[in-house]
Amino acid sequence: MTVTLKQLEKISKALGDVNRLKILQLIAKHGGIGQCAAIQECIELAQPSVSHHIKILIEAGLIEAQKEGRNHKYILNRDTFDAYLEAMSKQVLVAQD
């Protein structure tokens, strides 16, 4: 997976918020899968705020949503993280030259 500069920017902005980092941390601690109710409890925000943060993480490709009946679960997209880290390390190397 190749990451463009625009994608790097979007992912970096998504990672730039403490609530989104908490969401990602919670999902990672639970084997890469997080339930919506558990996420709400973790970050102690109103449901619309949680939905906003989740939407940003989905748009950045960091998590994927799956609907199970009336419930939603979110899955960590490890491929995006790996591609992001690889691209960032290359950008840092280029910037240092």
Residue pairs with C-beta under 8 A, 6 or more apart in sequence:
1 79
1 80
1 82
1 83
2 83
2 87
3 11
3 83
3 84
3 86
3 87
7 60
7 61
7 84
7 87
8 84
8 87
8 88
8 91
10 59
10 60
10 61
11 60
11 61
11 62
11 80
11 84
13 56
13 60
14 20
14 56
14 57
14 59
14 60
14 62
15 21
15 24
15 60
15 62
17 53
17 56
19 43
19 45
19 49
19 53
20 53
20 56
20 57
22 42
22 43
23 34
23 39
23 42
23 43
23 50
23 53
23 54
23 57
23 63
23 74
24 57
24 62
24 63
24 76
26 34
26 38
26 39
26 42
27 33
27 34
27 39
27 63
27 74
27 75
27 76
28 76
30 38
32 75
32 76
32 78
33 73
33 74
33 75
33 76
34 63
34 73
34 74
35 71
35 72
35 73
35 74
36 50
36 54
36 71
36 72
36 73
36 74
37 71
39 50
39 54
39 74
40 47
40 50
43 50
43 53
45 53
54 63
54 65
54 74
57 63
57 74
58 64
58 65
58 74
60 80
61 77
61 80
62 76
62 77
62 80
62 81
63 74
63 75
63 76
63 77
64 74
64 75
64 77
65 72
65 73
65 74
65 75
66 72
66 73
66 74
66 75
